[in-house]
Amino acid sequence: MWISSEGNRRNRIAPDTAEIGLAIAARAHFITDIAADRRHRDYNIGERQVEQLLNAHDYWEISPGYWQPRTQR
């Protein structure tokens, strides 16, 4: 599942944690911006929110921008 989020701008919408949660419950893999290129720029707060959410649900970035559950069922 490819995922992106809005950056630091007026009237930004935060990531939809309910929808992301459904994908996490289904053990989906995620494709995000990579840390080195975009995710850690000051503007990209939404991308960092997604990163924190994935980390909190025991996902890990197995290659730049590619996330999967740490444990397989």
Sequence and secondary structure as in RCSB ss.txt:
>XXXX:A:sequence
MWISSEGNRRNRIAPDTAEIGLAIAARAHFITDIAADRRHRDYNIGERQVEQLLNAHDYWEISPGYWQPRTQR
>XXXX:A:secstr
 B     S TT     HHHHHHHHHTT  EE   IIIIITSTT HHHHHHHHHHHHTTEEEEETTEEEESS  
